[in-house]
């Protein structure tokens, strides 16, 4: 696993690598070579002469420092083998959405759900979490920045799928909730998740297969705008963290984002151009305005960015019956209870 | 070994360095102007907004490079530097499989062995990785193409970390550009790099597209996002520039993309259109 060089690694100091003794460090510092980059970028022969250090040992130090700090290439063949064996596709629980996403959420990738207020982003996130916990029996890390998650709601949705009280509790335990209120607590949550080796979230032998962030724009949107670059830098760091998390820990990451209109009046995802490169897949949720219709839970989902499917394909579904299509497909196989009254 | 220009090089080493490089001639003519196709020693920049087909075009070019000669490829090695975990090997394999005859697992494996992928998560790591790669180039005479997708990934993080000094903000990218220039000159490889279009080219003032809102409400054409924002040293080494954009949707709902390529040397431009299929990009 390749980690970015932290600040501690940048400055040359004694013991950073074998052969880098205190005398060498002082000699280099006298010639203004203070950091790893300075050493690597300079001509070794020239430097060895100027600092009266052995050329061979300086060359060896340079080689070790490079080996320690650079990333290592993997051949396409090895990468392909690895991905074939480790990539999993997680069903969202709704057949229409699965069809749009080419079977579901892929591990190792970041998918984005965008939509205006009240279009059902949180509802879908809950549905996905419940599906992964109950059907796939895997754990989910749910990072909630809007306060839209309630344990009662989760339990209600779980109860509709599982009848046994003990299994219901187990399913609820597999959904780990982490409330965050700003970008720094988001970083802390992600860092904690990575460093405690996400094994901490293991419950009953399941491993975390998905990380849901609802919503990422709530912690980032107010930091952007104006000329200051801190907000942009933090946003790109969040992007980097989430993508690295998805790849290294082999989880599917689902984030939600708001929408804005661009200059031509077209709807587009929020957080601007730089963020827009981050997700691999993007789905836009919209309400269906049908005159004379009393049903307010119908939504359309449109695929607006995908590396696998042609874009702008659209599916319709009802938020109330998250699993209804699936019910029809697996009705004979599953042992679930019928959804008698709408959860909404 | 690491600085062949300084240490004395044997005749055999020189020959290996220059002649051993497989030719990049025959790389897709449809994208570039006829008189000025990128070859060894050129640095090509793919610039465009998200979803305009830059990475897909890279897959197409990479496929052209790694396929064996019998199937119309150049049979050269490619190094793919991925800075934002963008690279999708499954998609590359699906494009390759469309070009290979059925059931040719061996050839697929041989093709995949010609591409190596490396992930970098900061501009510092990118710089050090490129130094490391430079050191191994003498041992890999068939490596003819270096792809960096994308080289603008760390722009905002570097800008913030550099504080108030523009020189510090651009320091890493400047070093990367200088190193690439050196590598390209000495080892005669070609470099293809993508940059994201994130800045509006506003004549009145520089306005970055942040937060999805703009201070002035006016109609924005997609071509407005062509402002050049990376540092000067990078701009200096780019020899060809290709601007990608999405064309307006036609009635059949098939998304068409356009690529306008211009060469710094001959001032010629070429406009081409393509659409995406399962087998990769297809020129129209």
HADDOCK unambig.tbl for C-alpha pairs under 7 A between the chains (distance, minus, plus):
assign (segid A and resid 4 and name CA) (segid B and resid 121 and name CA) 5.69 0.50 0.50
assign (segid A and resid 4 and name CA) (segid B and resid 122 and name CA) 6.01 0.50 0.50
assign (segid A and resid 4 and name CA) (segid B and resid 125 and name CA) 6.16 0.50 0.50
assign (segid A and resid 5 and name CA) (segid B and resid 125 and name CA) 6.57 0.50 0.50
assign (segid A and resid 66 and name CA) (segid B and resid 128 and name CA) 6.32 0.50 0.50
assign (segid A and resid 66 and name CA) (segid B and resid 132 and name CA) 6.11 0.50 0.50
assign (segid A and resid 69 and name CA) (segid B and resid 125 and name CA) 6.73 0.50 0.50
assign (segid A and resid 69 and name CA) (segid B and resid 128 and name CA) 6.80 0.50 0.50
assign (segid A and resid 70 and name CA) (segid B and resid 125 and name CA) 5.60 0.50 0.50
assign (segid A and resid 70 and name CA) (segid B and resid 128 and name CA) 5.27 0.50 0.50
assign (segid A and resid 70 and name CA) (segid B and resid 129 and name CA) 4.43 0.50 0.50
assign (segid A and resid 70 and name CA) (segid B and resid 132 and name CA) 6.94 0.50 0.50
assign (segid A and resid 71 and name CA) (segid B and resid 118 and name CA) 6.40 0.50 0.50
assign (segid A and resid 71 and name CA) (segid B and resid 119 and name CA) 6.48 0.50 0.50
assign (segid A and resid 71 and name CA) (segid B and resid 120 and name CA) 6.31 0.50 0.50
assign (segid A and resid 71 and name CA) (segid B and resid 125 and name CA) 6.92 0.50 0.50
assign (segid A and resid 71 and name CA) (segid B and resid 129 and name CA) 5.71 0.50 0.50
assign (segid A and resid 72 and name CA) (segid B and resid 118 and name CA) 5.87 0.50 0.50
assign (segid A and resid 73 and name CA) (segid B and resid 116 and name CA) 5.71 0.50 0.50
assign (segid A and resid 73 and name CA) (segid B and resid 117 and name CA) 5.16 0.50 0.50
assign (segid A and resid 73 and name CA) (segid B and resid 118 and name CA) 4.27 0.50 0.50
assign (segid A and resid 74 and name CA) (segid B and resid 116 and name CA) 5.25 0.50 0.50
assign (segid A and resid 74 and name CA) (segid B and resid 117 and name CA) 5.22 0.50 0.50
assign (segid A and resid 74 and name CA) (segid B and resid 118 and name CA) 6.26 0.50 0.50
assign (segid A and resid 75 and name CA) (segid B and resid 112 and name CA) 6.98 0.50 0.50
assign (segid A and resid 75 and name CA) (segid B and resid 113 and name CA) 5.65 0.50 0.50
assign (segid A and resid 75 and name CA) (segid B and resid 115 and name CA) 5.79 0.50 0.50
assign (segid A and resid 75 and name CA) (segid B and resid 116 and name CA) 4.02 0.50 0.50
assign (segid A and resid 75 and name CA) (segid B and resid 117 and name CA) 6.07 0.50 0.50
assign (segid A and resid 76 and name CA) (segid B and resid 112 and name CA) 4.67 0.50 0.50
assign (segid A and resid 76 and name CA) (segid B and resid 113 and name CA) 5.68 0.50 0.50
assign (segid A and resid 76 and name CA) (segid B and resid 115 and name CA) 5.26 0.50 0.50
assign (segid A and resid 76 and name CA) (segid B and resid 116 and name CA) 5.36 0.50 0.50
assign (segid A and resid 76 and name CA) (segid B and resid 117 and name CA) 6.50 0.50 0.50
assign (segid A and resid 77 and name CA) (segid B and resid 109 and name CA) 6.05 0.50 0.50
assign (segid A and resid 77 and name CA) (segid B and resid 112 and name CA) 4.73 0.50 0.50
assign (segid A and resid 77 and name CA) (segid B and resid 113 and name CA) 5.34 0.50 0.50
assign (segid A and resid 80 and name CA) (segid B and resid 89 and name CA) 6.19 0.50 0.50
assign (segid A and resid 80 and name CA) (segid B and resid 90 and name CA) 6.96 0.50 0.50
assign (segid A and resid 221 and name CA) (segid B and resid 211 and name CA) 6.02 0.50 0.50
assign (segid A and resid 224 and name CA) (segid B and resid 210 and name CA) 6.06 0.50 0.50
assign (segid A and resid 224 and name CA) (segid B and resid 211 and name CA) 5.31 0.50 0.50
assign (segid A and resid 225 and name CA) (segid B and resid 210 and name CA) 5.38 0.50 0.50
assign (segid A and resid 225 and name CA) (segid B and resid 211 and name CA) 5.73 0.50 0.50
assign (segid A and resid 229 and name CA) (segid B and resid 156 and name CA) 6.92 0.50 0.50
assign (segid A and resid 229 and name CA) (segid B and resid 160 and name CA) 5.66 0.50 0.50
assign (segid A and resid 230 and name CA) (segid B and resid 160 and name CA) 5.79 0.50 0.50
assign (segid A and resid 232 and name CA) (segid B and resid 156 and name CA) 5.97 0.50 0.50
assign (segid A and resid 233 and name CA) (segid B and resid 156 and name CA) 4.85 0.50 0.50
assign (segid A and resid 233 and name CA) (segid B and resid 157 and name CA) 4.39 0.50 0.50
assign (segid A and resid 233 and name CA) (segid B and resid 160 and name CA) 6.07 0.50 0.50
assign (segid A and resid 236 and name CA) (segid B and resid 157 and name CA) 6.85 0.50 0.50
assign (segid A and resid 240 and name CA) (segid B and resid 84 and name CA) 6.89 0.50 0.50
assign (segid A and resid 243 and name CA) (segid B and resid 85 and name CA) 6.58 0.50 0.50
assign (segid A and resid 260 and name CA) (segid B and resid 212 and name CA) 6.35 0.50 0.50
assign (segid A and resid 263 and name CA) (segid B and resid 217 and name CA) 6.58 0.50 0.50
assign (segid A and resid 263 and name CA) (segid B and resid 218 and name CA) 5.73 0.50 0.50
assign (segid A and resid 263 and name CA) (segid B and resid 219 and name CA) 4.42 0.50 0.50
assign (segid A and resid 263 and name CA) (segid B and resid 220 and name CA) 5.15 0.50 0.50
assign (segid A and resid 264 and name CA) (segid B and resid 219 and name CA) 5.42 0.50 0.50
assign (segid A and resid 264 and name CA) (segid B and resid 220 and name CA) 6.62 0.50 0.50
assign (segid A and resid 270 and name CA) (segid B and resid 211 and name CA) 6.44 0.50 0.50
assign (segid A and resid 270 and name CA) (segid B and resid 212 and name CA) 5.16 0.50 0.50
assign (segid A and resid 271 and name CA) (segid B and resid 210 and name CA) 6.65 0.50 0.50
assign (segid A and resid 271 and name CA) (segid B and resid 211 and name CA) 4.30 0.50 0.50
assign (segid A and resid 271 and name CA) (segid B and resid 212 and name CA) 5.20 0.50 0.50
assign (segid A and resid 272 and name CA) (segid B and resid 209 and name CA) 5.96 0.50 0.50
assign (segid A and resid 272 and name CA) (segid B and resid 210 and name CA) 5.01 0.50 0.50
assign (segid A and resid 272 and name CA) (segid B and resid 211 and name CA) 4.81 0.50 0.50
assign (segid A and resid 272 and name CA) (segid B and resid 212 and name CA) 4.16 0.50 0.50
assign (segid A and resid 273 and name CA) (segid B and resid 198 and name CA) 5.34 0.50 0.50
assign (segid A and resid 273 and name CA) (segid B and resid 209 and name CA) 6.31 0.50 0.50
assign (segid A and resid 274 and name CA) (segid B and resid 198 and name CA) 5.85 0.50 0.50
assign (segid A and resid 276 and name CA) (segid B and resid 50 and name CA) 6.53 0.50 0.50
assign (segid A and resid 277 and name CA) (segid B and resid 50 and name CA) 5.44 0.50 0.50
assign (segid A and resid 305 and name CA) (segid B and resid 51 and name CA) 6.97 0.50 0.50
